[in-house]
Amino acid sequence: MRIDLLNAEQASTVEAALADLLVDCVADGASVGFLDTLSHNEACGWWRNALHEPHSLTWAARDDGGRIVGTVRLIPATPPNGRHRAEVAKLLVHPDARGRGYASALMCALEDAARQLGRIVLMLDTQTGSLAEGLYQRWGWLRVGTVEDYATTPDGRLAPTTFMTKRL
């Protein structure tokens, strides 16, 4: 397992692999902002833009063969009164790579970087009742609240979203 911090210069070499990961996770039911009609081209475009966002950080987890099997993003707040906080987004692990510690390793890398940046409050949202919600709770995240019908699942159903926080 290898965890890499990606940068904008790598966008053209990793966006197709990240797009494959995103499309496969959405097809498997991951509620991460996309519908199950997501195409590879749309996913490539999304990653191209995401990797060029000036303040965000993106990590990729690679298996022993070098294939990208996971990712996570840290989006630091930019207002002067928010420089102590950041948002966690797009924690994805390919369905055939789950249960091998990739998500944990990605979150450890993210939290270490957040500390180094002086970000002591992290926020995220996840589909209520999802496997991810349970993982976050085991990793010390606290539930802030739930908003009914906040997001649409990949197959188009409205679903509740749980907002969570962690203090580093």
MDTraj code that builds the backbone (N, CA, C; nanometers):
import mdtraj as md
import numpy as np

residues = "MET ARG ILE ASP LEU LEU ASN ALA GLU GLN ALA SER THR VAL GLU ALA ALA LEU ALA ASP LEU LEU VAL ASP CYS VAL ALA ASP GLY ALA SER VAL GLY PHE LEU ASP THR LEU SER HIS ASN GLU ALA CYS GLY TRP TRP ARG ASN ALA LEU HIS GLU PRO HIS SER LEU THR TRP ALA ALA ARG ASP ASP GLY GLY ARG ILE VAL GLY THR VAL ARG LEU ILE PRO ALA THR PRO PRO ASN GLY ARG HIS ARG ALA GLU VAL ALA LYS LEU LEU VAL HIS PRO ASP ALA ARG GLY ARG GLY TYR ALA SER ALA LEU MET CYS ALA LEU GLU ASP ALA ALA ARG GLN LEU GLY ARG ILE VAL LEU MET LEU ASP THR GLN THR GLY SER LEU ALA GLU GLY LEU TYR GLN ARG TRP GLY TRP LEU ARG VAL GLY THR VAL GLU ASP TYR ALA THR THR PRO ASP GLY ARG LEU ALA PRO THR THR PHE MET THR LYS ARG LEU".split()
xyz = np.array([
    [0.0858, -0.1181, 0.0000],
    [0.0000, 0.0000, 0.0000],
    [0.0895, 0.1233, 0.0000],
    [0.0511, 0.2195, -0.0818],
    [0.1229, 0.3461, -0.0875],
    [0.0199, 0.4583, -0.0877],
    [0.0454, 0.5622, -0.0087],
    [-0.0405, 0.6794, -0.0034],
    [0.0387, 0.7961, -0.0608],
    [-0.0140, 0.8583, -0.1664],
    [0.0526, 0.9699, -0.2327],
    [-0.0307, 1.0960, -0.2218],
    [0.0362, 1.2067, -0.1906],
    [-0.0276, 1.3380, -0.1995],
    [-0.0143, 1.3814, -0.3448],
    [-0.1270, 1.4082, -0.4081],
    [-0.1278, 1.4444, -0.5500],
    [-0.1154, 1.5955, -0.5657],
    [-0.0722, 1.6391, -0.6840],
    [-0.0671, 1.7822, -0.7124],
    [-0.1206, 1.8073, -0.8531],
    [-0.1397, 1.9349, -0.8847],
    [-0.2005, 1.9725, -1.0123],
    [-0.1181, 1.9244, -1.1316],
    [0.0139, 1.9195, -1.1161],
    [0.0990, 1.8749, -1.2263],
    [0.0737, 1.7281, -1.2611],
    [0.0240, 1.6505, -1.1663],
    [-0.0040, 1.5091, -1.1895],
    [-0.1442, 1.4857, -1.2461],
    [-0.2237, 1.5899, -1.2557],
    [-0.3648, 1.5738, -1.2942],
    [-0.3810, 1.4910, -1.4206],
    [-0.3043, 1.5205, -1.5222],
    [-0.3233, 1.4500, -1.6492],
    [-0.2844, 1.3028, -1.6404],
    [-0.1972, 1.2674, -1.5467],
    [-0.1548, 1.1279, -1.5363],
    [-0.2413, 1.0454, -1.4416],
    [-0.3175, 1.1117, -1.3549],
    [-0.3980, 1.0360, -1.2576],
    [-0.5485, 1.0524, -1.2759],
    [-0.5918, 1.1513, -1.3537],
    [-0.7358, 1.1784, -1.3587],
    [-0.8165, 1.0607, -1.4134],
    [-0.7633, 0.9862, -1.5092],
    [-0.8379, 0.8721, -1.5635],
    [-0.8547, 0.7636, -1.4580],
    [-0.7496, 0.7377, -1.3799],
    [-0.7581, 0.6364, -1.2737],
    [-0.8529, 0.6824, -1.1628],
    [-0.8467, 0.8105, -1.1268],
    [-0.9393, 0.8634, -1.0262],
    [-1.0830, 0.8606, -1.0789],
    [-1.1003, 0.8869, -1.2076],
    [-1.2343, 0.8811, -1.2678],
    [-1.2880, 0.7390, -1.2640],
    [-1.2041, 0.6406, -1.2958],
    [-1.2470, 0.5004, -1.2867],
    [-1.2930, 0.4683, -1.1452],
    [-1.2145, 0.5116, -1.0466],
    [-1.2485, 0.4874, -0.9065],
    [-1.3826, 0.5514, -0.8720],
    [-1.4001, 0.6771, -0.9106],
    [-1.5245, 0.7480, -0.8803],
    [-1.6444, 0.6806, -0.9465],
    [-1.6334, 0.6483, -1.0736],
    [-1.7444, 0.5837, -1.1457],
    [-1.7789, 0.4496, -1.0804],
    [-1.6776, 0.3705, -1.0462],
    [-1.7033, 0.2400, -0.9845],
    [-1.7674, 0.2540, -0.8471],
    [-1.7224, 0.3516, -0.7675],
    [-1.7807, 0.3703, -0.6342],
    [-1.9244, 0.4204, -0.6429],
    [-1.9514, 0.5123, -0.7351],
    [-2.0890, 0.5612, -0.7536],
    [-2.1786, 0.4473, -0.8017],
    [-2.1289, 0.3667, -0.8951],
    [-2.2073, 0.2520, -0.9442],
    [-2.2366, 0.1533, -0.8314],
    [-2.1473, 0.1490, -0.7306],
    [-2.1654, 0.0612, -0.6156],
    [-2.2553, 0.1240, -0.5082],
    [-2.3026, 0.2481, -0.5333],
    [-2.3967, 0.3112, -0.4409],
    [-2.3416, 0.4229, -0.3553],
    [-2.2143, 0.4607, -0.3729],
    [-2.1570, 0.5686, -0.2917],
    [-2.2277, 0.7002, -0.3227],
    [-2.2808, 0.7622, -0.2185],
    [-2.3495, 0.8902, -0.2331],
    [-2.2480, 1.0009, -0.2094],
    [-2.1781, 1.0382, -0.3154],
    [-2.0701, 1.1366, -0.3047],
    [-2.0899, 1.2521, -0.4024],
    [-2.2160, 1.2827, -0.4316],
    [-2.2460, 1.3983, -0.5133],
    [-2.2771, 1.3709, -0.6587],
    [-2.2834, 1.2444, -0.6979],
    [-2.3056, 1.2105, -0.8375],
    [-2.4178, 1.1082, -0.8496],
    [-2.4807, 1.1063, -0.9663],
    [-2.5828, 1.0063, -0.9956],
    [-2.5197, 0.8902, -1.0707],
    [-2.5900, 0.7770, -1.0757],
    [-2.5329, 0.6577, -1.1399],
    [-2.5239, 0.6693, -1.2919],
    [-2.5630, 0.7830, -1.3458],
    [-2.5439, 0.8106, -1.4880],
    [-2.4072, 0.8741, -1.5150],
    [-2.3255, 0.8896, -1.4117],
    [-2.1931, 0.9513, -1.4242],
    [-2.1093, 0.8775, -1.5283],
    [-2.0608, 0.9515, -1.6255],
    [-1.9752, 0.8913, -1.7285],
    [-1.8287, 0.9087, -1.6918],
    [-1.7450, 0.8295, -1.7547],
    [-1.6013, 0.8396, -1.7326],
    [-1.5517, 0.9798, -1.7711],
    [-1.6010, 1.0343, -1.8815],
    [-1.5595, 1.1684, -1.9249],
    [-1.5995, 1.2749, -1.8238],
    [-1.7217, 1.2652, -1.7707],
    [-1.7660, 1.3614, -1.6686],
    [-1.6791, 1.3493, -1.5437],
    [-1.6474, 1.2274, -1.5041],
    [-1.5638, 1.2057, -1.3860],
    [-1.4226, 1.2593, -1.4093],
    [-1.3682, 1.2405, -1.5286],
    [-1.2356, 1.2962, -1.5612],
    [-1.2370, 1.4481, -1.5483],
    [-1.3396, 1.5103, -1.6016],
    [-1.3509, 1.6560, -1.5931],
    [-1.3615, 1.7037, -1.4497],
    [-1.4393, 1.6308, -1.3680],
    [-1.4526, 1.6695, -1.2275],
    [-1.3170, 1.6620, -1.1583],
    [-1.2437, 1.5516, -1.1786],
    [-1.1129, 1.5367, -1.1144],
    [-1.0130, 1.6395, -1.1665],
    [-1.0166, 1.6681, -1.2950],
    [-0.9257, 1.7689, -1.3514],
    [-0.9442, 1.9009, -1.2777],
    [-1.0694, 1.9415, -1.2593],
    [-1.0972, 2.0664, -1.1865],
    [-1.0585, 2.0557, -1.0396],
    [-1.0926, 1.9445, -0.9767],
    [-1.0648, 1.9283, -0.8338],
    [-0.9154, 1.9333, -0.8044],
    [-0.8354, 1.8708, -0.8906],
    [-0.6910, 1.8679, -0.8667],
    [-0.6246, 2.0031, -0.8906],
    [-0.6959, 2.0944, -0.9554],
    [-0.6426, 2.2284, -0.9778],
    [-0.6960, 2.3315, -0.8782],
    [-0.7814, 2.2900, -0.7854],
    [-0.8299, 2.3843, -0.6842],
    [-0.7103, 2.4271, -0.5991],
    [-0.6910, 2.5576, -0.5831],
    [-0.5660, 2.6056, -0.5230],
    [-0.5424, 2.5682, -0.3767],
    [-0.6453, 2.5509, -0.2981],
    [-0.6232, 2.5268, -0.1557],
    [-0.6496, 2.3830, -0.1124],
    [-0.7030, 2.3006, -0.1997],
    [-0.7380, 2.1640, -0.1596],
    [-0.6192, 2.0696, -0.1753],
    [-0.6217, 1.9647, -0.0968],
    [-0.5205, 1.8590, -0.1026],
    [-0.5914, 1.7279, -0.1315],
    [-0.5318, 1.6456, -0.2167],
    [-0.5911, 1.5176, -0.2541],
    [-0.4862, 1.4089, -0.2412],
    [-0.5249, 1.2992, -0.1760],
    [-0.4373, 1.1825, -0.1622],
    [-0.4939, 1.0675, -0.2428],
    [-0.4046, 0.9815, -0.2893],
    [-0.4452, 0.8586, -0.3569],
    [-0.3791, 0.7417, -0.2873],
    [-0.4540, 0.6339, -0.2700],
    [-0.4002, 0.5085, -0.2173],
    [-0.3792, 0.4159, -0.3351],
    [-0.2620, 0.3551, -0.3385],
    [-0.2294, 0.2621, -0.4473],
    [-0.2058, 0.1233, -0.3895],
    [-0.2518, 0.0230, -0.4618],
    [-0.2257, -0.1147, -0.4191],
    [-0.0829, -0.1526, -0.4583],
    [-0.0442, -0.2746, -0.4288],
    [0.0931, -0.3177, -0.4552],
    [0.1278, -0.3156, -0.6034],
    [0.0285, -0.3208, -0.6902],
    [0.0518, -0.3131, -0.8339],
    [0.0541, -0.1703, -0.8873],
    [0.0316, -0.0710, -0.7999],
    [0.0339, 0.0694, -0.8403],
    [-0.0998, 0.1268, -0.8811],
    [-0.2055, 0.0440, -0.8808],
    [-0.3395, 0.0911, -0.9186],
    [-0.3971, 0.1794, -0.8091],
    [-0.4577, 0.2917, -0.8472],
    [-0.5252, 0.3782, -0.7505],
    [-0.6543, 0.3098, -0.7071],
    [-0.6632, 0.2805, -0.5767],
    [-0.7803, 0.2111, -0.5228],
    [-0.8543, 0.2941, -0.4177],
    [-0.8030, 0.4133, -0.3888],
    [-0.8693, 0.4980, -0.2907],
    [-0.8242, 0.6417, -0.3023],
    [-0.9039, 0.7305, -0.2456],
    [-0.8708, 0.8722, -0.2456],
    [-0.9452, 0.9426, -0.1331],
    [-0.8947, 1.0596, -0.0959],
    [-0.9626, 1.1473, -0.0009],
    [-0.9116, 1.2892, -0.0260],
    [-0.9952, 1.3873, 0.0088],
    [-0.9598, 1.5278, -0.0126],
    [-0.9748, 1.6074, 0.1158],
    [-0.8845, 1.7036, 0.1367],
    [-0.8918, 1.7998, 0.2461],
    [-0.9102, 1.9367, 0.1820],
    [-1.0158, 2.0062, 0.2238],
    [-1.0459, 2.1375, 0.1680],
    [-1.0424, 2.2388, 0.2826],
    [-0.9276, 2.3033, 0.3011],
    [-0.9155, 2.4013, 0.4096],
    [-1.0060, 2.5222, 0.3859],
    [-1.0664, 2.5690, 0.4931],
    [-1.1469, 2.6917, 0.4843],
    [-1.0518, 2.8086, 0.4578],
    [-1.0980, 2.9057, 0.3804],
    [-1.0112, 3.0178, 0.3454],
    [-1.0445, 3.1504, 0.4138],
    [-1.1667, 3.1715, 0.4676],
    [-1.1922, 3.3003, 0.5334],
    [-1.0990, 3.3195, 0.6541],
    [-1.0644, 3.4436, 0.6845],
    [-0.9760, 3.4685, 0.7986],
    [-1.0257, 3.4080, 0.9294],
    [-1.1570, 3.4011, 0.9493],
    [-1.2082, 3.3458, 1.0748],
    [-1.2220, 3.1934, 1.0715],
    [-1.1778, 3.1305, 0.9626],
    [-1.1931, 2.9861, 0.9505],
    [-1.0632, 2.9127, 0.9240],
    [-0.9527, 2.9771, 0.9444],
    [-0.8234, 2.9161, 0.9105],
    [-0.7816, 2.8042, 1.0049],
    [-0.8670, 2.7712, 1.0978],
    [-0.8413, 2.6610, 1.1914],
    [-0.9221, 2.5360, 1.1533],
    [-0.9986, 2.5434, 1.0449],
    [-1.0867, 2.4323, 1.0107],
    [-1.0702, 2.3909, 0.8649],
    [-1.1221, 2.2703, 0.8356],
    [-1.1179, 2.2180, 0.6989],
    [-1.2296, 2.1158, 0.6825],
    [-1.2626, 2.0901, 0.5566],
    [-1.3641, 1.9908, 0.5227],
    [-1.2961, 1.8670, 0.4640],
    [-1.3483, 1.7514, 0.4984],
    [-1.3026, 1.6248, 0.4409],
    [-1.4050, 1.5853, 0.3352],
    [-1.3553, 1.5456, 0.2178],
    [-1.4468, 1.5126, 0.1084],
    [-1.3943, 1.3951, 0.0275],
    [-1.4859, 1.3258, -0.0353],
    [-1.4572, 1.2206, -0.1337],
    [-1.3646, 1.1109, -0.0821],
    [-1.3903, 1.0627, 0.0397],
    [-1.3200, 0.9417, 0.0830],
    [-1.3823, 0.8259, 0.0054],
    [-1.3045, 0.7689, -0.0840],
    [-1.3504, 0.6599, -0.1700],
    [-1.2498, 0.5459, -0.1657],
    [-1.2997, 0.4254, -0.1549],
    [-1.2169, 0.3055, -0.1701],
    [-1.2900, 0.2138, -0.2663],
    [-1.2186, 0.1655, -0.3659],
    [-1.2792, 0.0792, -0.4667],
    [-1.3447, -0.0409, -0.3983],
    [-1.4631, -0.0806, -0.4445],
    [-1.5326, -0.1931, -0.3801],
    [-1.4484, -0.3194, -0.3653],
    [-1.3611, -0.3498, -0.4603],
    [-1.2814, -0.4726, -0.4475],
    [-1.1562, -0.4552, -0.3622],
    [-1.1365, -0.3351, -0.3060],
    [-1.0197, -0.3105, -0.2206],
    [-1.0593, -0.2782, -0.0766],
    [-1.1876, -0.2852, -0.0462],
    [-1.2338, -0.2493, 0.0890],
    [-1.1932, -0.3547, 0.1911],
    [-1.1790, -0.3098, 0.3156],
    [-1.1445, -0.3995, 0.4243],
    [-0.9957, -0.4274, 0.4360],
    [-0.9140, -0.3521, 0.3649],
    [-0.7685, -0.3739, 0.3670],
    [-0.6911, -0.2588, 0.4280],
    [-0.7617, -0.1627, 0.4872],
    [-0.6949, -0.0530, 0.5567],
    [-0.6677, 0.0709, 0.4734],
    [-0.7135, 0.0745, 0.3496],
    [-0.6882, 0.1914, 0.2655],
    [-0.7552, 0.3175, 0.3213],
    [-0.8807, 0.3069, 0.3615],
    [-0.9522, 0.4238, 0.4130],
    [-0.8836, 0.4775, 0.5372],
    [-0.8441, 0.3891, 0.6261],
    [-0.7747, 0.4294, 0.7487],
    [-0.6444, 0.5011, 0.7171],
    [-0.5671, 0.4454, 0.6244],
    [-0.4389, 0.5049, 0.5876],
    [-0.4590, 0.6422, 0.5233],
    [-0.5600, 0.6543, 0.4390],
    [-0.5889, 0.7832, 0.3770],
    [-0.6277, 0.8872, 0.4820],
    [-0.7132, 0.8493, 0.5754],
    [-0.7563, 0.9432, 0.6789],
    [-0.6415, 0.9806, 0.7714],
    [-0.5518, 0.8883, 0.8006],
    [-0.4340, 0.9218, 0.8830],
    [-0.3477, 1.0256, 0.8126],
    [-0.3241, 1.0065, 0.6826],
    [-0.2444, 1.1031, 0.6060],
    [-0.3129, 1.2400, 0.6053],
    [-0.4438, 1.2402, 0.5849],
    [-0.5200, 1.3646, 0.5832],
    [-0.5125, 1.4355, 0.7182],
    [-0.5334, 1.3618, 0.8268],
    [-0.5320, 1.4242, 0.9592],
    [-0.3935, 1.4757, 0.9948],
    [-0.2875, 1.4043, 0.9573],
    [-0.1514, 1.4521, 0.9809],
    [-0.1278, 1.5838, 0.9079],
    [-0.1699, 1.5903, 0.7822],
    [-0.1523, 1.7133, 0.7037],
    [-0.2350, 1.8274, 0.7623],
    [-0.3579, 1.7975, 0.8044],
    [-0.4431, 1.9008, 0.8641],
    [-0.3752, 1.9591, 0.9882],
    [-0.3182, 1.8741, 1.0713],
    [-0.2465, 1.9223, 1.1910],
    [-0.1308, 2.0135, 1.1506],
    [-0.0536, 1.9708, 1.0511],
    [0.0606, 2.0508, 1.0058],
    [0.0170, 2.1866, 0.9522],
    [-0.1033, 2.1933, 0.8976],
    [-0.1573, 2.3192, 0.8467],
    [-0.2274, 2.4014, 0.9558],
    [-0.2292, 2.3506, 1.0795],
    [-0.2946, 2.4202, 1.1887],
    [-0.4461, 2.4091, 1.1863],
    [-0.4976, 2.3079, 1.1152],
    [-0.6421, 2.2868, 1.1082],
    [-0.6795, 2.1921, 1.2215],
    [-0.7521, 2.2415, 1.3188],
    [-0.7838, 2.1600, 1.4364],
    [-0.9289, 2.1126, 1.4400],
    [-1.0131, 2.1699, 1.3530],
    [-1.1527, 2.1277, 1.3451],
    [-1.1790, 2.0782, 1.2030],
    [-1.2210, 1.9529, 1.1927],
    [-1.2555, 1.8949, 1.0630],
    [-1.4053, 1.8681, 1.0587],
    [-1.4629, 1.8831, 0.9391],
    [-1.6056, 1.8570, 0.9174],
    [-1.6193, 1.7669, 0.7962],
    [-1.7267, 1.6888, 0.7947],
    [-1.7608, 1.6100, 0.6770],
    [-1.9079, 1.5776, 0.6817],
    [-1.9582, 1.5302, 0.5693],
    [-2.0945, 1.4775, 0.5678],
    [-2.0922, 1.3427, 0.4988],
    [-2.1851, 1.2581, 0.5391],
    [-2.1940, 1.1234, 0.4843],
    [-2.3396, 1.0781, 0.4870],
    [-2.3725, 0.9838, 0.4024],
    [-2.5098, 0.9343, 0.3993],
    [-2.5418, 0.8651, 0.5309],
    [-2.6503, 0.9047, 0.5910],
    [-2.6933, 0.8475, 0.7177],
    [-2.7142, 0.6970, 0.7032],
    [-2.6574, 0.6219, 0.7964],
    [-2.6728, 0.4773, 0.7958],
    [-2.5753, 0.4041, 0.7049],
    [-2.4878, 0.4763, 0.6396],
    [-2.3927, 0.4122, 0.5478],
    [-2.2788, 0.3457, 0.6245],
    [-2.2082, 0.2590, 0.5567],
    [-2.0889, 0.1975, 0.6138],
    [-1.9896, 0.3051, 0.6563],
    [-1.9773, 0.4097, 0.5758],
    [-1.8840, 0.5183, 0.6060],
    [-1.9171, 0.5848, 0.7395],
    [-2.0438, 0.6036, 0.7678],
    [-2.0820, 0.6683, 0.8947],
    [-2.0284, 0.5882, 1.0128],
    [-2.0397, 0.4574, 1.0079],
    [-1.9870, 0.3736, 1.1147],
    [-1.8354, 0.3800, 1.1250],
    [-1.7682, 0.3842, 1.0109],
    [-1.6214, 0.3967, 1.0117],
    [-1.5792, 0.5271, 1.0779],
    [-1.6415, 0.6357, 1.0385],
    [-1.6056, 0.7652, 1.0969],
    [-1.6252, 0.7640, 1.2486],
    [-1.7329, 0.7051, 1.2943],
    [-1.7565, 0.6984, 1.4390],
    [-1.6470, 0.6185, 1.5075],
    [-1.6042, 0.5079, 1.4481],
    [-1.4950, 0.4282, 1.5068],
    [-1.3639, 0.5047, 1.5081],
    [-1.3469, 0.5977, 1.4139],
    [-1.2253, 0.6779, 1.4075],
    [-1.2321, 0.8032, 1.4939],
    [-1.3364, 0.8160, 1.5753],
    [-1.3448, 0.9275, 1.6696],
    [-1.4227, 1.0491, 1.6218],
    [-1.4914, 1.0365, 1.5105],
    [-1.5732, 1.1475, 1.4623],
    [-1.7032, 1.1535, 1.5417],
    [-1.7508, 1.2750, 1.5687],
    [-1.8743, 1.2958, 1.6432],
    [-1.9844, 1.3438, 1.5504],
    [-2.1004, 1.2876, 1.5715],
    [-2.2179, 1.3246, 1.4930],
    [-2.2679, 1.4608, 1.5411],
    [-2.2841, 1.5545, 1.4469],
    [-2.3355, 1.6867, 1.4791],
    [-2.4867, 1.6908, 1.4600],
    [-2.5336, 1.6272, 1.3537],
    [-2.6763, 1.6250, 1.3268],
    [-2.7060, 1.5627, 1.1919],
    [-2.8338, 1.5491, 1.1657],
    [-2.8804, 1.4872, 1.0421],
    [-2.9794, 1.5802, 0.9744],
    [-2.9690, 1.5873, 0.8425],
    [-3.0651, 1.6638, 0.7640],
    [-3.1362, 1.5651, 0.6725],
    [-3.2673, 1.5543, 0.6895],
    [-3.3474, 1.4647, 0.6067],
    [-3.3479, 1.5130, 0.4617],
    [-3.3487, 1.4191, 0.3690],
    [-3.3604, 1.4496, 0.2260],
    [-3.2561, 1.5504, 0.1779],
    [-3.1366, 1.5480, 0.2355],
    [-3.0320, 1.6444, 0.2007],
    [-2.9676, 1.6135, 0.0657],
    [-2.9479, 1.4861, 0.0374],
    [-2.8788, 1.4478, -0.0859],
    [-2.9597, 1.3429, -0.1612],
    [-2.9263, 1.3294, -0.2859],
    [-2.9870, 1.2268, -0.3689],
    [-2.8877, 1.1123, -0.3830],
    [-2.9342, 0.9910, -0.3646],
    [-2.8480, 0.8744, -0.3827],
    [-2.8185, 0.8573, -0.5319],
    [-2.7191, 0.7779, -0.5681],
    [-2.6881, 0.7595, -0.7094],
    [-2.8073, 0.7157, -0.7940],
    [-2.8995, 0.6402, -0.7327],
    [-3.0161, 0.5944, -0.8102],
    [-3.1340, 0.6922, -0.8043],
    [-3.1124, 0.8116, -0.7482],
    [-3.2130, 0.9175, -0.7547],
    [-3.3059, 0.9329, -0.6364],
    [-3.2873, 0.8545, -0.5307],
    [-3.3733, 0.8666, -0.4119],
    [-3.3181, 0.9739, -0.3174],
    [-3.4078, 1.0497, -0.2530],
    [-3.3647, 1.1434, -0.1502],
    [-3.3264, 1.0645, -0.0261],
    [-3.2182, 1.1074, 0.0394],
    [-3.1693, 1.0355, 0.1572],
    [-3.1180, 1.1352, 0.2609],
    [-3.1227, 1.0949, 0.3880],
    [-3.0695, 1.1818, 0.4923],
    [-2.9168, 1.1831, 0.4911],
    [-2.8615, 1.2941, 0.5371],
    [-2.7174, 1.3117, 0.5470],
    [-2.6809, 1.3423, 0.6901],
    [-2.5750, 1.2792, 0.7382],
    [-2.5230, 1.3034, 0.8715],
    [-2.4001, 1.3934, 0.8618],
    [-2.3976, 1.4980, 0.9409],
    [-2.2825, 1.5883, 0.9487],
    [-2.2016, 1.5490, 1.0719],
    [-2.0694, 1.5440, 1.0534],
    [-1.9821, 1.4981, 1.1604],
    [-1.8622, 1.5928, 1.1750],
    [-1.8010, 1.5912, 1.2923],
    [-1.6843, 1.6736, 1.3181],
    [-1.5817, 1.5952, 1.3982],
    [-1.4584, 1.6378, 1.3862],
    [-1.3506, 1.5811, 1.4667],
    [-1.2548, 1.6924, 1.5017],
    [-1.2178, 1.6964, 1.6277],
    [-1.1213, 1.7963, 1.6761],
    [-0.9861, 1.7264, 1.6866],
    [-0.8879, 1.7820, 1.6223],
    [-0.7534, 1.7233, 1.6232],
    [-0.6713, 1.7756, 1.7400],
])
top = md.Topology()
chain = top.add_chain()
for i, resn in enumerate(residues, 1):
    res = top.add_residue(resn, chain, resSeq=i)
    for name in ("N", "CA", "C"):
        top.add_atom(name, md.element.get_by_symbol(name[0]), res)
traj = md.Trajectory(xyz[None], top)
